[in-house]
């Protein structure tokens, strides 16, 4: 069996582990639930281990040279010893953990300078220029995540609360969403918002998109505003890095890649400020970036040990 690397992309909804031979050939895959430790450390660690074990199920563990993990929210984790100990105890394979945006940046920009904006359950922009990295957004759902799937869904729920408070008839969008979720009372709405995960709340986005396609003006407005807000953090990253001449901008995540209302508003807002921008919209797994970074890490460690 040839030697290989496992790269894991851990988001706020799911974890994807892919095994790459050293030439980039994919030889194994594994999946599980969310890996954002800030949501729930114990469950996130369980999902990380599960995804890697599923990836390893038809492979020889002794032939795995390195584990490279990109985890959502990892920069905000204060105590990292539990996840690090769990990985060491279970696999005994060298590993490195970074934020998920970093592996996505490497995958989508092919190691070149530019800005990557990710919008899925959460949102963040990561940019690089001449070995300098900056992050904008990525503050999490309490401080930011504007334009994300969670933010989009919450904008509709906030509209529902205003309608209740002002004694207004529920809009068609509000009524259909509450019926879809079987939420009939105010206390039921509160329980849903405060006890469900961010991923569950964000999962309402496809319904909101359907309503926008059918002509609901508020749904369309929220989606377009999401695109503009995502453009704002992208433009700020470009500014912070002094990337002005034909900058490269990549996108990642279901909100920016699959929702045309969001993507079109995002592209228009970026082009308004940077008419010669080069957009990178290829659909490639973020784990590919982890594979590229793992190769560099193996080489670096090999040189330091020689």
C-alpha positions as CSV (number, residue, x, y, z in Angstrom):
1,X,0.0,0.0,0.0
2,X,1.3,3.5,-0.9
3,X,1.7,6.1,1.8
4,X,-1.1,8.7,2.1
5,X,-2.4,11.7,4.0
6,X,-5.8,12.3,5.5
7,X,-7.2,15.8,5.3
8,X,-10.4,16.7,7.3
9,X,-12.7,19.7,6.6
10,X,-14.8,20.2,9.7
11,X,-17.6,22.7,9.5
12,X,-20.6,23.8,11.6
13,X,-22.8,21.1,10.0
14,X,-20.6,18.2,8.7
15,X,-17.1,16.7,8.7
16,X,-15.5,15.4,5.6
17,X,-12.3,13.3,5.7
18,X,-10.5,12.4,2.5
19,X,-7.4,10.2,2.1
20,X,-4.9,11.4,-0.6
21,X,-2.0,9.4,-1.9
22,X,1.1,11.6,-2.1
23,X,0.4,12.3,-5.8
24,X,-3.1,13.6,-5.0
25,X,-5.1,10.5,-5.8
26,X,-8.1,10.0,-3.6
27,X,-8.2,6.6,-2.0
28,X,-10.6,7.0,0.9
29,X,-13.5,9.1,2.3
30,X,-15.3,9.4,5.6
31,X,-18.1,11.7,6.9
32,X,-19.8,12.6,10.1
33,X,-21.5,15.5,11.9
34,X,-20.3,19.0,12.8
35,X,-16.7,19.6,14.0
36,X,-17.0,23.1,15.4
37,X,-15.7,22.7,19.0
38,X,-17.4,26.0,19.9
39,X,-20.8,24.4,19.3
40,X,-20.2,21.4,21.6
41,X,-16.7,20.1,22.3
42,X,-17.6,16.6,23.2
43,X,-19.8,16.0,20.1
44,X,-17.4,17.8,17.8
45,X,-14.5,15.6,18.9
46,X,-16.7,12.5,18.5
47,X,-17.5,13.6,14.9
48,X,-13.9,14.3,14.0
49,X,-12.8,10.8,15.2
50,X,-15.8,9.2,13.5
51,X,-15.1,10.9,10.1
52,X,-11.4,9.9,10.2
53,X,-12.2,6.3,11.3
54,X,-14.7,6.0,8.4
55,X,-12.0,7.2,6.1
56,X,-9.6,4.6,7.4
57,X,-12.0,1.7,7.3
58,X,-10.5,0.2,4.1
59,X,-6.9,1.5,4.6
60,X,-3.9,0.5,6.6
61,X,-3.4,3.1,9.4
62,X,0.3,2.5,9.5
63,X,0.6,3.9,6.0
64,X,-0.9,7.3,7.0
65,X,1.8,9.8,7.2
66,X,-0.1,12.8,8.4
67,X,-3.5,14.1,9.5
68,X,-4.3,17.7,8.5
69,X,-7.5,19.2,10.0
70,X,-9.3,22.4,9.2
71,X,-11.9,23.1,11.8
72,X,-14.6,25.8,11.8
73,X,-14.2,28.2,14.8
74,X,-10.8,26.7,15.8
75,X,-9.3,30.2,16.2
76,X,-11.7,30.9,19.0
77,X,-11.0,27.7,20.9
78,X,-9.2,28.7,24.2
79,X,-8.3,25.2,25.4
80,X,-7.3,22.9,22.6
81,X,-5.8,20.0,24.7
82,X,-8.9,17.8,24.6
83,X,-9.1,17.6,20.8
84,X,-5.4,17.2,20.5
85,X,-5.2,14.4,23.1
86,X,-8.2,12.6,21.5
87,X,-6.5,12.6,18.1
88,X,-3.1,11.5,19.6
89,X,-4.7,8.7,21.8
90,X,-6.9,7.3,19.0
91,X,-4.6,7.5,16.0
92,X,-0.9,8.0,17.0
93,X,-0.4,9.8,13.7
94,X,1.3,13.2,13.4
95,X,-1.3,15.9,12.9
96,X,-1.8,19.6,12.6
97,X,-5.1,21.6,13.2
98,X,-5.9,25.0,11.6
99,X,-9.0,27.0,10.9
100,X,-11.2,25.5,8.1
101,X,-10.8,28.7,6.1
102,X,-7.1,28.1,5.8
103,X,-7.4,24.8,4.0
104,X,-10.2,26.1,1.8
105,X,-8.0,29.1,0.9
106,X,-5.2,26.8,-0.2
107,X,-7.5,24.6,-2.2
108,X,-9.4,27.3,-4.1
109,X,-6.6,29.8,-4.8
110,X,-3.9,27.1,-5.6
111,X,-1.6,28.6,-3.0
112,X,-1.7,32.1,-4.7
113,X,-2.5,35.4,-3.1
114,X,-6.1,36.6,-2.9
115,X,-9.2,36.4,-0.7
116,X,-11.5,33.5,0.0
117,X,-15.0,34.1,1.4
118,X,-16.8,31.2,2.9
119,X,-20.6,31.3,3.5
120,X,-22.3,28.2,4.8
121,X,-23.7,27.9,8.3
122,X,-21.3,30.7,9.3
123,X,-19.3,33.2,7.3
124,X,-15.7,34.4,7.1
125,X,-13.1,35.9,4.7
126,X,-9.5,34.8,4.7
127,X,-6.9,36.7,2.6
128,X,-3.2,36.5,1.8
129,X,-0.6,38.7,0.2
130,X,3.1,38.2,0.2
131,X,2.9,35.7,3.2
132,X,0.7,38.0,5.2
133,X,-2.7,36.7,6.2
134,X,-5.7,38.5,7.4
135,X,-9.2,37.4,8.5
136,X,-12.4,39.5,8.3
137,X,-15.7,38.3,9.6
138,X,-15.7,34.9,11.2
139,X,-16.8,36.2,14.6
140,X,-19.4,33.5,15.1
141,X,-23.2,33.8,15.3
142,X,-23.3,36.0,18.5
143,X,-21.0,38.7,17.1
144,X,-21.4,38.4,13.4
145,X,-21.6,35.7,10.7
146,X,-23.5,38.2,8.5
147,X,-24.7,36.7,5.3
148,X,-24.4,33.1,6.5
149,X,-27.1,30.5,6.4
150,X,-27.8,31.1,10.1
151,X,-28.0,34.8,9.6
152,X,-30.4,34.5,6.7
153,X,-32.7,32.2,8.7
154,X,-32.6,34.4,11.7
155,X,-33.6,37.5,9.7
156,X,-36.8,35.7,8.8
157,X,-37.4,34.7,12.4
158,X,-36.8,38.3,13.5
159,X,-39.4,39.4,11.1
160,X,-41.8,36.9,12.7
161,X,-41.1,38.4,16.2
162,X,-41.8,41.9,14.9
163,X,-45.1,40.7,13.5
164,X,-46.1,39.2,16.8
165,X,-45.0,42.2,18.8
166,X,-46.8,44.7,16.6
167,X,-50.0,42.6,16.4
168,X,-49.7,42.3,12.6
169,X,-51.0,39.4,10.5
170,X,-48.3,36.9,9.8
171,X,-46.8,37.4,6.3
172,X,-47.1,34.5,3.9
173,X,-43.4,33.7,4.4
174,X,-43.7,33.7,8.2
175,X,-46.8,31.6,8.2
176,X,-45.4,29.0,5.8
177,X,-42.1,28.7,7.7
178,X,-43.9,28.2,11.0
179,X,-46.3,25.6,9.5
180,X,-43.3,23.8,7.9
181,X,-41.6,23.6,11.4
182,X,-44.9,22.9,13.2
183,X,-44.4,25.9,15.5
184,X,-47.7,27.2,16.7
185,X,-47.0,29.2,19.8
186,X,-44.5,31.9,20.8
187,X,-42.9,29.6,23.4
188,X,-42.4,26.9,20.7
189,X,-40.6,29.5,18.5
190,X,-38.3,30.5,21.4
191,X,-37.5,26.8,22.2
192,X,-36.7,26.2,18.6
193,X,-34.3,29.2,18.3
194,X,-32.6,28.7,21.7
195,X,-32.3,24.9,21.8
196,X,-31.6,23.9,18.2
197,X,-28.1,24.0,16.7
198,X,-27.0,26.6,14.3
199,X,-26.9,24.0,11.5
200,X,-30.6,23.1,12.1
201,X,-31.6,26.8,12.0
202,X,-29.5,27.4,8.9
203,X,-31.2,24.4,7.2
204,X,-34.2,26.6,6.6
205,X,-32.3,28.5,3.8
206,X,-33.5,26.2,0.9
207,X,-37.1,27.0,1.9
208,X,-36.4,30.7,2.0
209,X,-34.7,30.5,-1.5
210,X,-37.8,28.6,-2.8
211,X,-40.0,31.5,-1.6
212,X,-37.7,34.1,-3.2
213,X,-37.9,32.2,-6.5
214,X,-41.7,32.2,-6.2
215,X,-41.6,36.0,-5.8
216,X,-41.6,36.7,-2.0
217,X,-40.0,40.2,-1.8
218,X,-38.7,39.9,1.7
219,X,-37.0,36.5,1.1
220,X,-35.4,38.0,-2.0
221,X,-34.3,41.1,-0.1
222,X,-32.7,39.1,2.7
223,X,-30.8,36.9,0.3
224,X,-29.5,39.9,-1.7
225,X,-28.5,41.7,1.5
226,X,-26.6,38.5,2.5
227,X,-24.6,38.8,-0.7
228,X,-23.8,42.5,0.0
229,X,-22.7,41.8,3.6
230,X,-20.4,39.0,2.4
231,X,-19.0,41.4,-0.2
232,X,-18.3,43.9,2.6
233,X,-16.1,41.5,4.6
234,X,-14.4,40.5,1.3
235,X,-13.7,44.1,0.3
236,X,-12.4,44.8,3.8
237,X,-9.9,41.9,3.5
238,X,-8.8,43.2,0.1
239,X,-8.3,46.6,1.6
240,X,-6.4,45.3,4.6
241,X,-4.0,43.4,2.3
242,X,-3.6,46.3,-0.2
243,X,-4.8,44.0,-3.0
244,X,-6.1,46.6,-5.5
245,X,-4.9,45.6,-9.0
246,X,-7.0,42.7,-10.4
247,X,-7.4,40.9,-7.1
248,X,-8.4,37.2,-6.9
249,X,-11.5,36.3,-5.0
250,X,-12.7,32.8,-4.4
251,X,-15.9,31.6,-2.9
252,X,-16.8,28.5,-0.9
253,X,-19.9,27.2,0.9
254,X,-23.5,26.4,-0.1
255,X,-24.8,30.0,0.4
256,X,-22.4,31.6,-2.0
257,X,-22.0,28.7,-4.4
258,X,-25.6,27.5,-4.7
259,X,-27.9,30.5,-4.0
260,X,-27.9,32.8,-7.1
261,X,-29.6,35.7,-5.3
262,X,-26.6,35.8,-2.9
263,X,-23.9,35.1,-5.4
264,X,-25.1,37.7,-7.9
265,X,-25.4,40.4,-5.3
266,X,-21.9,39.5,-4.0
267,X,-20.3,39.6,-7.4
268,X,-22.0,42.9,-8.3
269,X,-20.8,44.6,-5.1
270,X,-17.2,43.4,-5.5
271,X,-17.1,44.4,-9.2
272,X,-18.4,47.9,-8.3
273,X,-15.2,48.5,-6.3
274,X,-12.8,46.3,-8.3
275,X,-13.9,46.0,-12.0
276,X,-11.0,43.8,-12.9
277,X,-11.4,41.3,-10.1
278,X,-10.8,37.6,-11.0
279,X,-13.3,35.3,-9.4
280,X,-12.4,31.7,-8.6
281,X,-15.6,29.7,-8.5
282,X,-14.4,26.2,-9.1
283,X,-16.0,23.5,-6.9
284,X,-13.2,21.7,-5.1
285,X,-13.1,20.0,-1.7
286,X,-11.4,22.1,1.0
287,X,-9.7,18.8,1.9
288,X,-7.5,19.3,-1.1
289,X,-6.0,22.4,0.5
290,X,-5.3,20.3,3.6
291,X,-3.5,17.8,1.5
292,X,-1.3,20.5,-0.1
293,X,-0.5,22.0,3.3
294,X,0.2,18.6,4.7
295,X,2.8,17.9,2.0
296,X,4.5,21.2,3.0
297,X,4.3,20.3,6.7
298,X,5.9,16.8,6.1
299,X,8.7,18.4,4.0
300,X,9.3,21.0,6.7
301,X,9.4,18.5,9.5
302,X,11.7,16.2,7.5
303,X,14.1,19.1,6.9
304,X,14.1,20.1,10.6
305,X,14.8,16.5,11.6
306,X,17.7,16.0,9.1
